[in-house]
Amino acid sequence: MHTTTVLFWRRLDLEGLERLELTVAPDAVVASGVVMSLEGGGVRVAHRWELDADWRARSLAVERWSEAGHAMLRVERDGDGWRVDGARRPDLDGAEEPDLSVTPFCNTLPIRRTPAAPGPGRPLDVAFVDGVTLAVARSRQRYDRQGPGRLRFVDLGLSRGFEADLVVDGTGLVLHYEGLFERVAP
């Protein structure tokens, strides 16, 4: 048996909206979303995540339409590393998950593995995907648990010094991401 849920987030820093369809089955999770925003002169980004039963990414496919044109990207787990558009990326070895800049969905993956007790989380490396340019680079971050359903995101990598409070539901999906995203009812 599987369940499908449709979620919406709006951007708080600029005009934008995301629709995400999340399907959870006993052996896999699939999330498909479309983001439309004014970021980078106006962009539409479609993304599809294939996760295992433990909510670890197997792959992420991204398709972007913007002033710069149309582009596609595929990031796939390859053992302890990643392939980007089929090419092995040794610089991403050990990165735990992809992190797609235009959606708060990607925060769910590390949040689900953050200890429930309040306190600092452990640093983790990610394969950061810029949703506008589709550039992929290694970055580092941490999620500090502040209490039930409350975390603090700390960027230790590409945007070092950026921090934000997050409120999440019981599944680890973002309800509010300070300054960036807010879940809205359909």
C-alpha positions as semicolon CSV with decimal commas, in nm:
position;residue;x (nm);y (nm);z (nm)
1;M;0,000;0,000;0,000
2;H;0,116;0,353;-0,070
3;T;0,000;0,703;0,021
4;T;0,018;1,015;-0,193
5;T;0,016;1,365;-0,050
6;V;0,024;1,699;-0,233
7;L;0,207;1,986;-0,063
8;F;0,249;2,353;-0,152
9;W;0,518;2,597;-0,039
10;R;0,542;2,965;-0,116
11;R;0,865;3,160;-0,121
12;L;0,904;3,431;0,140
13;D;1,205;3,610;-0,010
14;L;1,057;3,659;-0,360
15;E;0,747;3,567;-0,558
16;G;0,735;3,192;-0,602
17;L;0,533;2,876;-0,542
18;E;0,602;2,502;-0,539
19;R;0,369;2,206;-0,580
20;L;0,511;1,874;-0,460
21;E;0,352;1,532;-0,494
22;L;0,491;1,285;-0,240
23;T;0,425;0,912;-0,273
24;V;0,536;0,686;0,012
25;A;0,535;0,308;-0,041
26;P;0,679;0,034;0,183
27;D;0,995;0,002;-0,030
28;A;1,041;0,351;-0,180
29;V;0,951;0,719;-0,170
30;V;0,902;0,934;-0,480
31;A;0,867;1,311;-0,474
32;S;0,787;1,514;-0,787
33;G;0,770;1,890;-0,771
34;V;0,739;2,199;-0,985
35;V;0,876;2,533;-0,867
36;M;0,794;2,862;-1,035
37;S;0,960;3,179;-0,911
38;L;1,103;3,515;-1,010
39;E;1,452;3,400;-0,903
40;G;1,718;3,463;-1,166
41;G;1,479;3,661;-1,388
42;G;1,205;3,397;-1,372
43;V;1,251;3,023;-1,356
44;R;1,050;2,703;-1,365
45;V;1,215;2,398;-1,215
46;A;1,073;2,045;-1,224
47;H;1,238;1,795;-0,991
48;R;1,189;1,426;-0,921
49;W;1,345;1,243;-0,627
50;E;1,365;0,866;-0,598
51;L;1,439;0,758;-0,241
52;D;1,477;0,424;-0,070
53;A;1,253;0,313;0,218
54;D;1,483;0,495;0,466
55;W;1,435;0,827;0,279
56;R;1,788;0,827;0,134
57;A;1,816;0,964;-0,218
58;R;1,883;0,718;-0,496
59;S;1,853;0,987;-0,762
60;L;1,743;1,342;-0,835
61;A;1,639;1,460;-1,181
62;V;1,605;1,835;-1,239
63;E;1,473;2,018;-1,545
64;R;1,494;2,398;-1,563
65;W;1,344;2,659;-1,793
66;S;1,464;3,021;-1,760
67;E;1,596;3,321;-1,952
68;A;1,915;3,119;-1,994
69;G;1,719;2,848;-2,176
70;H;1,631;2,488;-2,101
71;A;1,863;2,252;-1,914
72;M;1,846;1,912;-1,745
73;L;2,051;1,746;-1,473
74;R;2,058;1,402;-1,315
75;V;2,234;1,320;-0,987
76;E;2,255;0,950;-0,894
77;R;2,397;0,773;-0,593
78;D;2,695;0,555;-0,681
79;G;2,805;0,364;-0,370
80;D;2,944;0,626;-0,131
81;G;2,959;0,885;-0,408
82;W;2,757;1,044;-0,686
83;R;2,729;1,058;-1,063
84;V;2,622;1,383;-1,226
85;D;2,478;1,333;-1,574
86;G;2,641;0,990;-1,580
87;A;2,991;1,113;-1,491
88;R;3,147;1,004;-1,162
89;R;3,215;1,307;-0,937
90;P;3,492;1,214;-0,689
91;D;3,462;1,561;-0,531
92;L;3,118;1,452;-0,404
93;D;3,237;1,125;-0,243
94;G;3,092;1,098;0,106
95;A;2,821;1,360;0,046
96;E;2,513;1,221;0,217
97;E;2,233;1,371;0,007
98;P;2,159;1,613;-0,276
99;D;2,041;1,958;-0,165
100;L;1,835;2,142;-0,428
101;S;1,829;2,515;-0,355
102;V;1,477;2,589;-0,481
103;T;1,282;2,346;-0,259
104;P;1,252;2,287;0,115
105;F;1,182;1,918;0,044
106;C;1,555;1,838;0,041
107;N;1,581;1,944;0,407
108;T;1,355;1,653;0,501
109;L;1,620;1,392;0,421
110;P;1,880;1,500;0,680
111;I;1,612;1,619;0,925
112;R;1,469;1,264;0,943
113;R;1,814;1,145;1,060
114;T;1,876;1,428;1,309
115;P;1,860;1,304;1,670
116;A;1,530;1,383;1,846
117;A;1,700;1,518;2,160
118;P;1,769;1,894;2,163
119;G;2,127;1,988;2,085
120;P;2,374;2,038;1,804
121;G;2,354;1,794;1,515
122;R;2,650;1,647;1,336
123;P;2,791;1,821;1,028
124;L;2,708;1,656;0,697
125;D;2,830;1,709;0,345
126;V;2,577;1,745;0,062
127;A;2,582;1,763;-0,316
128;F;2,443;2,116;-0,344
129;V;2,247;2,180;-0,667
130;D;2,182;2,543;-0,759
131;G;1,828;2,532;-0,897
132;V;1,882;2,829;-1,129
133;T;2,223;2,742;-1,281
134;L;2,213;2,362;-1,220
135;A;2,573;2,378;-1,098
136;V;2,659;2,099;-0,851
137;A;2,915;2,150;-0,574
138;R;3,002;1,994;-0,241
139;S;2,884;2,187;0,064
140;R;2,854;2,130;0,440
141;Q;2,565;2,194;0,677
142;R;2,422;2,104;1,016
143;Y;2,076;2,076;1,171
144;D;2,055;2,156;1,543
145;R;1,744;2,020;1,717
146;Q;1,578;2,294;1,926
147;G;1,279;2,090;2,040
148;P;0,994;1,884;1,894
149;G;0,939;1,995;1,534
150;R;1,193;2,277;1,562
151;L;1,544;2,288;1,417
152;R;1,812;2,541;1,331
153;F;1,980;2,505;0,992
154;V;2,347;2,610;0,995
155;D;2,538;2,642;0,666
156;L;2,903;2,549;0,711
157;G;2,993;2,545;0,342
158;L;2,909;2,745;0,029
159;S;2,689;2,995;0,219
160;R;2,892;2,983;0,542
161;G;2,730;3,193;0,813
162;F;2,373;3,151;0,689
163;E;2,141;3,020;0,961
164;A;1,763;2,980;0,975
165;D;1,500;2,836;1,207
166;L;1,279;2,560;1,069
167;V;0,947;2,423;1,188
168;V;0,861;2,075;1,057
169;D;0,571;1,833;1,077
170;G;0,588;1,479;1,220
171;T;0,730;1,346;0,893
172;G;1,012;1,601;0,887
173;L;0,859;1,806;0,606
174;V;0,906;2,182;0,637
175;L;0,613;2,391;0,756
176;H;0,815;2,712;0,788
177;Y;1,174;2,789;0,685
178;E;1,271;3,128;0,824
179;G;1,293;3,389;0,548
180;L;1,261;3,141;0,259
181;F;0,962;2,902;0,255
182;E;0,621;2,857;0,412
183;R;0,382;2,569;0,358
184;V;0,038;2,675;0,241
185;A;-0,290;2,489;0,220
186;P;-0,403;2,387;-0,129
